[in-house]
């Protein structure tokens, strides 16, 4: 099942925001989970974040959620896995 247009738009917004936080020469280290960019190599728990950047001690994770997805069980499990990662 493909992603909704709303979800894809949110992923692109997250990507653009993360690019404001990361020096341009490191943009190639930003991974995006989308059909046209290939699968990210870093899996967090059992989940692949929509956008992530990891270099040295800086890890930025972007997870796009529509209003309908925000409180679903799958989303809650993602939040738990991502929270565990940073602890």
N, C-alpha and C positions, 0 to 999 in steps of 0.2 A: 504494500500500500504506500503510495507516495505521500509526501508532506503537503499540507494545505498551503495555499498562496500566503495566507496570514503568517504561518510558521516560517516560511522561506523569507518573507519580508523581515520578520523579527531576527532571524539568524543574520541577515545582511546588516541590520542595524547594530547588532552585537559586534559583528566583525568590524564595522567602521569605527565603533567606539573603542574597541581594543586597539585598533591601529593608532588611535590618539594617545594611547598609553605606552606603546612600544616604539622604540626608535625604528625609523624606516628600514635601516639596513638589517633589521631582525624580523621584518614582516614575513620572510620565507619560513620562519619557525612557527607562525600561526597556522594551526590546523583547523579545517572546517569539515564537518561531517555533512557532505552533500554528494549527490550523484555525480556531478561534474568535476569534483575536486578529488575524488578518491576517499577512501576511509582513513580517518586518523589512525596513527599507530598507537597512541596512548589511550588505553582503556582504563577508566576509573571504576574500580569494582567490576561490575558486569555491564557498565554503561559507557557509552561514548558521548562525551559532551558535544554540543553543537559547534562550539568554537572554543579553542584552548591555545594557550601559549605557555611554554615552559622553557626557561633558560636560567641556568644557575639556581638561585634561590627564589626566583619570581615565577609564580604559577598563577595564571589568569584563566578562569573558566567562565564560559558564557553558555547558558542554557535557555533557549527560547521557549516561552510558554504562552499560548493563547489563554484567554480568560477561561475557556472550557477545559483546558488541560491543567491549569494551575494546581488544583487540589485532587487530581486523580491519584489512585494508588500507585501507579507507575511513576508518577512525578514525585510522590512522597519518598519512594524507594531511591530515586535518583538523588534527591536532596540529602537523604541519610548517607548514601555512599560518598557524595561530594563533601559533606560535612566531616565525615570520618577521615577523609583524605587530608584535610587541613589541620586536624587535631593532632 
